[in-house]
Amino acid sequence: MTVLVDDPIWPAHGRLWAHLVSDADLEELHAFARLNDVPARAFDLDHYDVPEEMIPRLVAAGAAPVGGKELTRRLIASGLRVPARDRRGGH
C-alpha cells in the first residue's frame, strides 16, 4: 500500500487543502491518518482533506507526494474512488 497526498490547491476556510488517499486499502489509510493526527472528521468517503501545513509531516511519515491527476488515477485504479455523483453534497 502507498499513501498519497496531492498538491494543496483547494481553498476553503482561509487555507489551502490537499487530499490524502490510499492506493489499496481504506483501513491502512485510516491507520496512517490516526498515527499522524489527521482528525477522523476530515475523512470524506475515499480521502482525507488535509491542510497545506500538515503535508510536510505526512510526507516525512511516508506519504508520497503526487499531482492531483496522478492521485485521482491511482485512486480510481484501486477501486476505492467514490464518484462525485455519489458524494453527499458534492466536493
N, C-alpha and C positions, 0 to 999 in steps of 0.2 A: 504494500500500500504506500501511496505517496499522498501527503497532504500538500495542497497547492494554495497559494494566495496570489491574487491578481493585483493590478495597479489600483491605487486608491483614486478613482475618478468620479465616484458617485457622491454628489453633495447632499447633505441632509444635516439638520440641527447644527449648522455653523461649522461643520467639519467635512472632510473627505473620507469616504468609506471604500473598503475593498471587500472581496468575498474570500472566504476560507472554505475549501471543499476537500473531499477525498476522491481519489480516482478509483476506489474499490469498495469501501465499506463505511457505512454511517456510524457503526459502533466505534470503530477506531477513530473516526473524526471526532465523535463526542469525547472519547478518552483524551485525545490530543487537546481539545478545547478545555476540558476540565483541568488538565495538567498545566495549562498556560493561562488560567484565569479568564477565559472567554466566557462571559455570562450566558447561561442557558437561554435567556430571553433573546439573545442575538441570533438564535437558530431560526431559519426560515425554510422549512421543508427539505432542502437539499444543500444548504450552505449556511455559514455564519456570516453575518455582517460584522466587519471589524474596522475600527477607526485607524486612520493612517498612522498614528503614533504607536500603535501596537505592532505594526508589521516588522520592524527590526527584531523585536523579541521573538516573534513567531518564526521568523527565518532562522534566527540563532538556535531555536529549539528543533529545527528540522523541516519547516515548511519550505517548499520550493517556490520561489517567485516566478510567475509566468504572466504573459499578457492575457488580457481578457478573452481573446479569441481562442487561445490555447486552453485556458481554463474551461471554457464552455465546451470545446471539442472533447476534452478528456472527461468531463462530467457526463456528457451525452454518451460517449463510448462506454462508460462504466455502467450505464443503465440506471443511474441514480438521479438523473435530471428530472425535475418536475417542470413541465411546460408552463409558460406564463398563463395560459388559459385556465390551468388548474390551481393557480395560486389564489389565496384569499386576498382580495383587494388589489391584485396585480403587484408588480415590483419593477 
